[in-house]
Amino acid sequence: MTPDIDRNKPYQAFPYTIDRLAEIFSAASKTSEHLVRQKQQFDYFESYFGHLEEKGPLTIVAEWKYTDRDFLEDYGAYYVRCFQEKYSSVCARLHFFRAEFDEAELQAAVTGSAPELLADLMDRKENRYLGFVVVKPLPLTFIGRTCLRIYEDGEPLRRFYPVAREYDVHLLGLNLTVKSLPFQEQDTIAAACATSALWSALQSTAYLFQHEIRSPVEITKIATEHAPSRQRDVPSRGLTALQMAVAVKKAGLEPELIAPVDAAALQATVYGYLRAKIPLVMMTALYDVSKPDHPKPLEGDWESRHAVTVTGFSLGGEEPVPYPGTATLLKSSRIDKLYVHDDQIGPFARLEFGTPPLLVSHAGKSKQVSLTLSSYWRGEAGEPGTVWFGPKSLIVPLYHKIRIRFDTILGWVLKRDEWYRESSDPAVTLTEPEWEIYLTTGSELKSDVQSATKLDPDQRWKWLKRPLPRFLWRATAFAGDSRAVDFLFDATDIDQGDFLLGRIKYQIE
């Protein structure tokens, strides 16, 4: 028998169904079930857990009284001052397990009476723990800090989430882990979509570059402190690109602003930085394609903008295609999907390449949009997938010593590839290489060199003993599936410097 929801209990366990999840969301947030089911995020949860449910039953453990640090900051900055004192500072936290058990069995497991169930729940190889969702006591925008396990895929780079890492979670004395990147939706008071996107990105760079982690309301405040807008900062109606850059600087990082001109530039840039575990914040326009013959700005607003955190990609393309205006083949051209933290959809939501350019018209104005991505947003027709993204710019939060830009290395590679293809030297056998360009670290390079099987001992020792900068760019030319040569660049140098460190040649069979 499924237990009734009782928020007076500290914990409850429920068999997972999508209907039960809607009931729990409603009870924890005081939002009607009808409105819960209308949320695009609810569609995401239904799809995510539905996929996992195919492999076996799931269980929800509701932790009814949970204090969330990020919401506590937001609560102190705004909600506590509301006249009627109708908003609580206490959240709920929902944990998800790929296992079947009830409340009594959970109690027996954590108290030592059911060691087999406990061992099963703690088995990291089986990934029984799927993560958690914090539910804020707010109407409508109630999805707080969320860490859900990424889909695992055995094929390298088929689903690639380099910014995901292991997060420790404590439940009833259990030390659980989930591989993810934190996500939450905007609540339109402390944070709009730009703040939520920055918050997720800075969660990752805090671990990578060791800087302070700030709550959404703190990000909003520091972003607007030195770059005020014409509107009130709290409630927040969104951040400008300048304000987002200020927030990145206040975190101790340097904001690299990039405007991709086409799909190839977007793919290459995302590949270059994500391989270094650095997320990118993407600003995009939104276009309603509910009527394919008459695409228009979403909700008829030419100023409609949205921000997401780019967190991963899929190399689903079978063959690389030449970079525009050249014959150069980049591995990044195989990217067919981006995965983003989209506060209006969910974590690791999918955006797909392959959509055609749009001629967007509204109120007597027309605009040609050459770069588009399909999403799972609903347009005016109410159908998922009827809103497309038109990427405008990227903000890359970088450690201040990373000075050489990606496009500088890309330009070098395009010239080198042209030289390979046009060379008459019979010793040059690499005539149609496929290139991979990405940021890495000296320690990661040395680990790769040490384990490389196609290097002679002298060359391996040369690079293992050589002092290297903390950050470097790596441009690799492949002959088929085999690594042929690495060109290494000092990412901490300056443009007018001699930033090429050298090359590593591999033995090709």
N, C-alpha and C positions, 0 to 999 in steps of 0.2 A: 504494500500500500504506500502510495506517495504521501509524505507528510505535508501537513498544512504549513504555510509560511508563518513563522512566529519570530518576530524581531526582538522579542524579550529574551530569547535564547542567545548565548554568545556565538554559537556555531550551529549550522544545520547542514545535512547532506541530502541531495536530491538526485534522482536519476535524471540525466539530461534529456530534455526535449526542447524544441524551439519554443513551444508554448509555455513551458515552465520558465525558460529564460526570460520571456517577455513579462511574465508575472513577477519574477524576482526584480527585474529592472524597474518595473512599476512600483513595487513595494518599497524599494530602496531609495528611489528618487522622487516619489510622490508625483509621478507623471502617469497619465492614464495609459492603459495598455494600447488603446487605439493610437495614441500619439507615438508610443514606443515603436509600434509596428510600422509607422509611416517613415521612420528615420532611415536614411540610406545606410547608416552604420549597422542597423539591425539586419538589413539585407546581407551585409558583409559577414556578420556573425553567423547568420543562417547558412551561408555558403561555406564558411571556414569550418564550422563544427560539423556541418553535414558531410563534408569530405572526410573528416576524421571518424565520424560515426559509422562510415561504411566498413571500417576496420574493426569495429567492436564497440560495445556500450561505453558511454561517458558518464562521469559523475561530477556534479557541481557541489563544492563546499562553500557555503556562504558564511563569511566572517562578518557578523552584523555590526560590530562596533570597532571600526578601524580608523586610526588617525593618520591622514596622509599629509606629508610635509608640504607638498606643493599647494594643496587646497587650503591648508591651514594658513599659509602666507596670503593667499587670495582672500580667504575669509576675514583675516585680520585687516586687510587693506580696504575691504569694501562691505562685505555682507554683514559683518557684526554691527555696522552702523545703521542698518535698516531699522526704521522706527518700530515695526511690529515684532521684531526679533523672531521672525518666522523661519529663518534659515539656521540649520544646525551646523556645527563644525565637525560632526561625526559622520564619516563615510561608511560604506560597506565595501568589502572586498570579496570578489567571487573567484574561487580557485577551480581549475578544471583538470580532471584526471582522465586518462584513457584506461579506466578500470571500473569495475562495478562493485559498490559497497554502500552500506547504509550508515546511519549515524552511530548505531551501536557497534558496528564493525570498525568504524573509524576510531571510536573511543578505545576499543580493545587493541587496535593496532598501535596507537600512540602510547598506551599505558603498559604495553608489553605482553598482553594476553593473546595477541594474534601475530606472532612473529613472522609467519609466512606472508600475510597481507602487508605487513610493514616492509618486509624485504622487497615485495613486488612493487610497492609504491615508490620505494627509494632506488629502484633499479634504473641506473642512468642509461644503460644500453637499450633498454626498452622504451625510454622516454615517456614514462607514464604520466609525468607532470607536464601539463600543456601550458601552464602560465596562469595569469590572473588579470582581472579587470576591476579597477576601483570605480565604484558608483558614487558620484557626488550627490548630496541631498538638494539638487537643483531641478527646477522644471526644464524639460526639453534637452538642455545641453548638459547631460549628466555623466558622460563617459570620461572618467579621469585617467590617471596613470594606468596604462595598459601594457603588459608584456606577454605576448603570445608566441609560442614556439614557431619558428619558421618551418615551412615545409622542407623536409629533407629530400635531396635528389642525388642519386648515386653518380650521375653523369657530371663531370667537372664543368663548372661555369654554365651549366644548363639553367639552374637557378642559383644565382651567386649573390649572397648577402654579406659582403665583407665588413659592414659596419656592425653586424650582430655579434654579440659576445655573451658570455655566461653571466647571468645575474643571480645573486643569492636571494632566496625567499624563505622566510621563517613562518611556519604554520604549526601551532600546537607542539612546539619543540622540535619539529622536523626541519632539517636544513635541506631545502630543495633548491634546484637550479633550473633556469630556463634560458635558452639561447634566443636573444631577441634584441630589440632596441625600443626603449619606451616611446609610447604614443599617447596622445589625448586629444579630444576635440576642443575647439574653441568654445568658450562659454559666453562670448560677446560682451562680457563685463571686464574681466581681467585680461582677456586675450582674444585677439582675432586670429585668422588663419596664418598670417605672417608670423605672429608670436608663437603659435603652436608649432609651425615648421622650424623656426629658430630653436625653440626649446628641444625638439627632438634631435636636431643637428648638434647642438651644444652638449647634449647628453653623451654623444659619441666622442666629440673632440675633447671633452673633459677627461675622459679616460686615456685618450691618445696623447694629449699635450699637457695634461695635469693642470687644468684651470678650475676655478670655482664653478659649481653647478647652481644655477639660479632658477627660481620658480617663474611661471608665466607672468605674474604681476610684476616681479622684479625686472624681468626682461622688458616689459612694456615701459616701466618707469625709466630705466637707464637709456632706452632707445629714444625717449622723448625729452629727456633732461636737457640735452645740448642741441637737439634738433626738433623743437616744438612744432606741433601742427596747429591748424586753425580750429581743431575740435578739441574736446576734452580728452585727456589721456586715459582716464578711467571714469565711466565705461569706455572701453576701447572700440574704435571703429576701424582699426587697421593701422599698419605701419607703411611708410613710404620706403623706397629702396635706400634712401639716405639714412633713415632711422634704423633700418635693419643693419646697415653697415656700421652705424654707431654702436649698436648692441654687440656686434661681433668684436669691434675694437675694445669695448669695455670688458670683454671676456679675456683680453690679452692676446687676441689673434688679429690677423690682417685679412680684411675682406677682399677677395679677388673677384671683380665683377666681369662677367663674360656674357656676350650677346651672341648666341649661336645663330648663324645665318641660314643654316639648312640642317637636315637630319644628320648628315655625315659629321658636321661639326659638333652637334649635340652628342652623338654617339661617341665620338673620339674623346671629347672632354670628359664625359661621364666615366668612360673606361679609364682614362688616365688618372683621375683622382680617386675613384672608388676602389681601384686596385690597391691604393695606399690606405684604405679604410677611412677616407675622408668623405663624409656626406656632402651633398650640394643642396642648397635651397633654390628651387626653381620657381620663378614668377611667370605666370601664364595668363593669357586672356581666355575667356570661355565663350564657346559658340554653340548655339542650340541648332542641332541638325535633325530635329523631329520631322521637319519637312525637307527632305534631301535636296529638293530643287530650289528651296528658299532658305538657306542657312542664315541665321541672324545672331547678333550678340545675345548672350543669355539674359533673359528678362528685359530685352530691349535696351540694354545699357552698354554703350560703347566703352565705358570706364570699368566694366566688370573685370575684376582681377582676382587671382587666387594664388596662393603659395603652398608648395608641397616640399617635403624633404625627399630627395632622391637617395634611396637606400640600397638599390641592387639592380641587377639586369639579368637578362637571359640571352645567351648566344645560340639562338635558334636557327639563324640563317645557315644554310648548308654551304654556301660559297661566298667569299668576300667579293665586294664590288669596288671598282676604282674610286678613289677620292675625287670629288668633282674637279674637273679641269686638269686632271693628271691621269697617269696609268697606275699610280701607287695603290697597292692593296693593303688595307688595314684590317686587323682582326676585329676591331670595334665595329666595322661595317656589318658584321654578322648579328649584331644586337637587334632583336626583334621586339623586345619588351623592356620597359623600365619598371622597377618596383619602387613605390613611393609611400611615405607616410602622408596620407591625405586625410586631414581631420574631418572631412565631410563624408569619407567612405570607410577608412580603416587603415591599420598598419600593413605595410608591404602590399598595398593595392596596386593593381596592374594597369599600366598604360601601354598601348601598342602602337608600333610604327606601321606604316603601310597604308595609312589613310591619304587620300588625294588632297591637293590644294583646294581651298575654298574661296569662292567669291561671295563675301558676306555683304548683305544689304539690309538697311534699316533707315527709316525716316528720310528717304531721299539720298542717303549716303551709301557708298560702296567701298569695299576694301578687299584687296587680294591677300589671302593668307597662305603662304607657301609651305610653312612648316606646321603640321598638325599631328596630334596623337589622339587615339580614341580612349575614352575613359568609361567608367561605369556610372557616371552621373546620370540623373534623369532630367530630360528637357521638359518642355511644356506638355508633351504627350504622356509624361509619366512613366516612360519605358526606360530601363537601364541601358546605358550606352548611347543615349541620344544627345550627349554633350561632348564636344571635342575640345581638347586643349590646344592653344596656340602659344607655345613657349616663347617668352620674350627675353629673359635674362637669367643668369645663374649667379649666385653668390657662393663662393667657396671659402670657408673659414680656415685660414692657413696659419701655421706657426710662422712667426715673424722672420725666421731665418730662411724660409723657402722663398727665394726671390726670382728665380728663373721661371717664366710662365710656360704653360703647356704649349701655347701656339708658337713659341720660339723653337721648341724642340720639334714640333710638327713640321715647321718650315725647313729645319735642317734635314729631317728624314725625307721630305719630298725631294729635296735636291740630291741627297745621297742615292735615293732610289732611281732617280733619273740618270745619274752617273752610272749605276750598275747596268741599267738597261741599254745605255748608249756606248758603253765601254767596248773598245776593240781589243783590249788586252786578253789574250787567250787564258791567262791565269784566273780571270774573273769568271767563275762558273755560276755565280748567284745572279741570274738574269731576271727572274720574276719572283722576288721574295714576297712573303706576307709579313707585315710589320705589326709589332705590338709595342705600344708606348705607354708607360705608366710611371708614376712616382713611387719610389721605394726608399728603403733606408740602407745604410752601409752594413748594418748587422744582418739584415735579411738577405742582401746580396751575397755576403760571405757564407751564409748558411746554404744558399743555393749552389755556390761554387764548390763548397766542400763536398756536397752530395752529388754533384754532376758526374755522370759516367762517361761523358764524351769529351773530357778535358785531359790533356797530358799532365803528368805530375808537376812539371816545371811551371806551366802556366797556372795551374791551380795554386801552387805555393806562392807564386808572384802576387796574386791577388789576395790571398789569405793574409799575407804578412804586411800588405800595403795599408797605411792609414787612409781611411776614407771619411768623407763628410757624413754627418748624421743623415742628411737627405740627399738623394740623387735621382736623376731621371734615367730610366733604362729603356732604350730602344732596341728591340730584338728583331732581327731578320730571320725568318723561318724558311727553310727549304722543305716544302711539304709539311709534315708534322714534326720535323727535326729542327731544333734550335741551331742556327748556323753561326751567327755572330751577334754579340751584344755590343752596343755603343753606350758608354756610361758618361753622364754629365753631372757636374757639381751643381745641385739645385740651390746651393747657398751662395753661388757666385753672382756676378753682375753681368748684364747683357753684353757690355763691351769687353768683358774679360774672356780669357781662354778657358771656357767652362767644360770642354771635352776632356775627360779624364783618361780615356783610352778605349780599347776594344778587347773583347774576349772572343777568340775563335774556337769553335767546336769542331770536332771530327764528325763528318757527315758520311754515313754509309751509302 
